[in-house]
Amino acid sequence: MDDSKIQPLLNPTFALYETLSYDSIRDIRPNGRPVSGRSTISEPATYGRNLTWTSAYILVISRVIGSGIFATPGSIVKSVGSVGLALLVWLVGTILAACGLAVSMEFGCMLPRSGGDKVYLEYTYRRPRFLVSTLVAVQAVFLGFTASNCIIFSKYTLFALGVEPTEYRQKARAAGLMTAITIVHGCFLKTGIWIQNLLGWMKIFMIAAMTLTGLWVILFPRVDPSLSVSNGVERTEYCVFLWDNLWAGSNWSWSSLSTSLFKVFYSYAGLNNVNNVLNEVQDPIRTIKSVFVPVDDIKDSGELVGALLFERVFGQHVGRTLFPLAIAISAAGNVMVVTFSWEIARQGFLPFSSMLSSSRPFNSHLGGLIVHYIPSVLVIVLPPPGDVNSFILDVEGYPGQIFTLAIAVGLLVVRRRQPDLPRPFKAWLPAVWLRIVICVALLAAPFIPPPDRKGDVDFFYATYAVVGVGM
């Protein structure tokens, strides 16, 4: 294989070389050790391969089981108008997320190196030079924040402690969480991995508890006449489960469905999280083929509605305090395993790139964490309360579909351009085409106004697309 096809568009900065031994430098310097055309294109590990299969699995699970499953269902029901249509959106979104995962798995097994989507786009679209790298860098810096997870952590913590959720208290706790996690990951790398593994297993226990709670409520119902469902249908003897009531008030406009799908994709955003740190994963190809297990039992719950469910089933003490705290921990664990911007900092696009890409003084990616920390805190502190959470998810989701479309099309391009390149995993072709078609449809959604010209926010329905593309 021609060396020009395997070298990155930008060479690693000198600060990276300072962290490696002489023998490992040859592997990544230009004109270093050639890569065989019959082997997958890997890259040496800067910090060593510290992530075992278990850590990689937790990296995925902790990212998927985060705040999304608790924060988005309420917004989805509000957008589509009925419980039945909301469940259908979740089902369709799950299938589409699986199609996107198949694309990421093929690229990840073919190019087992850190960077994820950035690596795949650079490998596929090499002209115009630096265009893809620049777009990914801008997207990572301005839209790669984790503010929504921090906000959910703050809300559930205040609810569990019975503290009035003022704007200042919410923002202070959210910013404090972001600061603490940045310090832990930036100064104590192995400790951070241990903590995120612990939180990951706690999340799995919590999901099991939620599943059992749902079964308990269905098998042993307790009718409460004061309760009603979100679409206004009076609840008597669980009539919400009747077919007609499931679909009452449905809003089938494509604009509402598209923003709802963005929120579902947000909940599944971590399925390819391990692709971003493959350099640090032991036996990355085997791991990436075996670590992705379908999450079948994730039950949807609204923002703070999950806490109310536990309170009604288990009472004031256990239900109101213990389980909401578990949800807050879930959100905190999600923040710990988010995609960091270190790979962008390492490539030299940002100011002070030599300092940001260095692993000194703690042998960790502290510079990239700082790049991630600044926009996240700004998004937490600056916006007013209200529809900001839904707006943030839509702004993240729209440009994300542009990159998803480019990656899916790029996979077909690479298959045609290099049919003999080893592929330890190969995505099902109809799944790739389905993902491409849906991406095009979602990108066209802002041009199809809803009947009442209102979206899931109080301002112009397509503002998310304008802001997302503009950034």
N, C-alpha and C positions, 0 to 999 in steps of 0.2 A: 504494500500500500504506500502511496506517495506520502512523504512526511508532511507535506503542506495540508493534507486532509486530516491529519490527526493533531496538529499543533493548535493551541488556542489562538484567537485573534490577537489577544494581548498577552505578552509574556508575564509571568508572576513578577511582582516587584522585588527589589533587592532585599527588602526587610524579610520576605519569606525565606530567601536563601540563608539568611543569618540564623534561622531557627533549625536548619537541617544539617545533617552530616554531609561530608564531601561526597560519599558514595551515593547518597540519595539525590544530590543536586543534579547528577548526570541524567537522572530519569526524567526530569521535567525541564531542564534547560533546553533552549532551541538546539537542534542537531545533537541531542543526547541519544540515549539508547533507543534504537528503532523499534517500532511496534510491528509485530508480524501481522500480515494480512489475514492469517487464519486464527487470530486470537482476538478476544474482546479488548477494547481500548480502555485500559485502566490507568490509574495515577497513584503515586505513592502517598502514604498518609503523613500529613504534617505533624500531627500530635500523637501518632500511634493509633492502632486499631483498638480503641477502648470499649467499643460497643459490641456486646455479645448478642446472640439471637434474642435473648430475653429483653435486653435493653432496646434493641431495634423494634421488637414487638410493642413494648411499652411506649416507644416513641410514636408509633402509629396510633395505638389505642388512646393515649393521653391527648393526642391532637384531635382525634375524632370525637371522643367523649369529653367535650369541653363545655363551653357555655352555649354553643349553638343549639343543642338539643333542648335547652331550657329557655332560651331567649327568643328563638325564631317562631315556634308554633303559634304563639299568640298573634304575631304580625301576619303570619300566613293566613290564619282564619279570618283576620280583619280584611285582608286583601281579597280573598276568594269568596267570603261570605257564608260558607257552610262547612260543617265538620266533614261531610262526605267528600267534597271537592278538595279540602285540605289533605285528607288521607290519600286521595288519588295523586295529588301533587307530590306527596312524600314518596309514593310508590314509583312514579315515573322518574323522579329525581334520583332515587336509589339506583334504578337501572342505568340511567345516564352516567351517574358517578362511577358505576362499575365499568362502563365502556371507557371512560377517561382513565380509570385505573389500569386497564389493559394496555392502553397506549403508553402510559408511564412505565409499566413493568417491562415492556419490550425495549424501550429506550434505556431503562436502568440496567437491564441485563446485558445490553449491547455496549453501553458506555458506563461501566461501573465506577464513576468518580463523583466527587462532591459537586454540588451546584444545581442539581435538578434541572428544571426547565431551562435555565440559562445555558447549561451545557448542551442540551438537545437543540435549542434554537441556534446557537452559534455553530454547531456542527452541521446543521442543515442549510442555513441561510448565510452564506459567507460573503455575499455582495448585496448591497453596498457595504463596504468595509466599515465596521464599528456601529452600523445602524442598529442591529439587533441588540448588541451589548449595551448601547446607550439607552435604548427603550427599556430593557430589563432593569438597568440600574435606576432609572427614574421611577419605574413602577415599584421597585423594591423599597426605595427610600421614601416615596410619598404615599404609597398605598400598602406598604408592608407592615403597618402598625397592628398592635393587638389591643387597642383601646377598648373594644367592645367586651373582650373577656375580662379585663380589669374592672369595667363598670358593673358587669354581672356579679363578679366577686364581691364588690362593695355593697351592692343592693341586697344580696342574700345574707351577707354577714350582718348588716344592720337589721334585717328582718329577724334573723335568728336571735339576736341579742335584745330585740325589743326596743331599739333606739330609733328615734324619729329620723327618717332618711332625708335630711336637708341636702341641698345641692353641695354645700361646702363639705359635709361629711362624706358624701359619695365620692366626690372628686379627690379628696385628701386620701382616702383609703385606696382608691384605684391607683393614684400616682405613687403611693407608698409601696404597693405591691410590685409595680413595675420597677421601682428603684431597688427594692430588696432582691428581686430575681436577677437583675442586671449585675448587682454586686456578687451574688453567689456564683453565677455562671462565669463572670469575668475574673474572679479572684480565686475561686475554689472549684475548678472544673470537675474533678471526680466526685466531690461532695454534691455538686449540682446534679450529676447523673444519678447518684444514689437517691437523692430526694425525689427526683422526677419518677424514678422507678417505683418508689414507695407510694407516691401519689397515684401512679397509674394503677397499681393493684387495688388501692382504695376505690378508685373509680369503677373498676370491674365489680367490686362488691356492691357498690351503690346501685349500679345498673341492675344487678340481680335483685336487690331489695325493691327497686321500683317495679320490676317485672312481677315479683311476687305480690306486691301491693295491688297492682292492677288486677291480677287474678283473684285476689281476696275480695276486692270490691265487686267484681262481676259474679263470683260464686256465692258470696254472702252479702247481698245488697241491703243497704239501709236507706229507705226512702226518706228524703228530706224535702217537704213541700216548698220550702223557701228557696231551693236552688233552681236555677234556670240555666239553659245553655246559651252560648254566645249569640246564636242567631235569633233569639227571642222566642223560641218554642218552649212552652211551659213543660216542665219536667214532672211527669207522674209515672211511676213504675218503669223508669228507664225508657220512656218513649223516644228518647234521643236515638236509640238503636233501631227504630223503625225506619224502613227504607225511605219513605217520603220525607221524614224529618231530617234525615242525614243530608239531603240535598236542598233543603229549604233555604232560599236566599242566595243561591250560588251565583257567582259573578264569573262568567266564562270569557270575558274579554282577554285578549292575548297580552295586553299590557299588564294586567293584574297577575296573570299566570306566570309571565316572564319574571317579574320581580319576586314572586313567590319561589320560583325555581332557583333564583340567585341565592335565596336564604337557605334552601335545601342544600345547594352546593356548598355553602359556607359551613353547614353542619358536617359535611363529608370532606372538608378541605384537607384533612390530615392523612388521607389514605396513601398519598405518595410522599409523606413527610420524610421517610427514611432515605429517599432518593437524594435529599439535599446534603447528607452526611455520609455517603457511601465510602469515602476514604477512611472513615473511622470505624467502619463495620467489619467485623471478622467474617471472612468468606462471603463477600457481598452478593455474588450471584446466587449462591444457594440460599442465602438469607432472604433476598428480595423475592425469590420464587415461593418461599414457604411461609413468610411472615404475614402475608395478606389473607386474613380470614374474614369472610363476610360477617358483618355485625347484624344478626337477624333479630335480636331482641331489644333493640333500642326503642324505647317508648317516648312518644313526643309529649312535651309538657310546655306550658306557656311561661312567660317571664313572671316569676313568683307564683304562678299557678301550681307548679310542682310543690312548692312549699305549702300552699293551702291544701293540696291533696293530702300530703302527709299529716298535716295538722288535723284534718277531719277524720282520718283513719286511725291515727295513733295517739291523738290527744294533744293537749297544750305543751307538755314537756318534751316528750320524745319527738313528736311530729313537728312541732314548731321550732325546736332548737337543734336537735341532732341532725335531722336530714337536710334542712337548709344549710347548715354548716358543711355537710358533706358535698352539697352542690357548689358551695363557695370554694371548697378545696378542689373540686373538679375544675372549676374555672381557673384557679391558680395553677393547677397542674398543666392546663392547656397553654397558659402563657409561658411556662417553663420550656415547652418543647416546640415552640413556634419556629418557623423558618427565619433564621437570622440573616442579616445582610453581610456577613463576613466575606462570602465569596465575591460579592460586588466590591467590597473594600479592597480585597486582595488584588483585583485586576487593575487598579490604578485609575479608575474613573473619577473618584472623589478627591476633593482637596485633602492635602496631608495624607495621601494614600500610603506612603512609606510607614508612617506612624500607625495608621489604622489597620494595616495588614500585618503588623508585627505581632508576634505571640508573647513578647515581653510585657511586663516582668513576671507574669503568672503562668506562662506557657498555655495561654488560652486566647480565644478570639475576642478579647475585650474591646478592641477598636470597632469591630462589626456590631457588637452589642450596643455600643454607644450610638452608632449610626441608627440602630433600630429604636433605641430608647428615646431619642429626642422627638421624632414625629409622634410616637405613641403618647408621650406625656402631653404634648401640645394638643392632640386630638381629645385627650381626657379633660384638660383644663379649660380650653377655649370655648367649645360650642355650648349653647344653652341647652337645658334639659328639654325633653319632649320627644319629638320624632327623630332625634339625632341618631339613635341606634339603628333604626330601619334605614335611614339615609346612608349611614356609614356602610352597612352591608350591601346596599345597592351600588354605591360608588365603587366598592371593592369588586363586586361581582361583574359589572359590565366590562371594564377593560380586561378582567380576567378571562372573559370569553374570547377576546381577541387573541390572547396568548394561547388559550386552549385550542382554538381553531388553527392557529399557525403550527402548533405542535402536532396535531392530528394530521394535517395536510403534509407536514414535514416528514412524518413517518412513512407516508405513501411515496414521497419523493425519494427518501433514502432507500426504500425497498426497490424502487426502479433504478436508482443510480448505482447502488451497490448490492445487487441481489445475492452475492456470495458471502457477504459479511456474516459471521456467525451470530445467530440469534438464539440464545438459550431459552428464551420465551418468545412466542409469537402471538400477537393479538389477533382475535377473530376479525376478519375483514369487514363483515356486516356491522360489527360493533363500532369499528373505526368510522365507517361511513355514517352511521346513525349519529355519532357524536358530532361529526362535521355538519350534518344537516341541522341539528338542533342548535348548534352554535350560530349558524347563519340566521336561523329564525329568531333567536334571542337578541342578536345584534340588530335585527330589523324592528324589534318591538317598539322602540321609542318613536318610530315613524308611523305607528298605528295607534292613534289616541284612543283612550277608553271612552265609553259612551258619555259619561258625565265629566270627562276631561279632568278627573281626579285620580291620583294614584294612592299609594300607601303613606303619603306625607301631605301636609297641608299646603305646600307650595306647588309650583309647576311640576307636572307628573314626570317629565323627562329630564329634570335637573340632574339626576344621577348620571345620565349618559353624557351630558354636556361637561360636567365636572370631571368624570372619570376619563373621558377622552382628552380633555384639556390638560389634565395632569400627566 
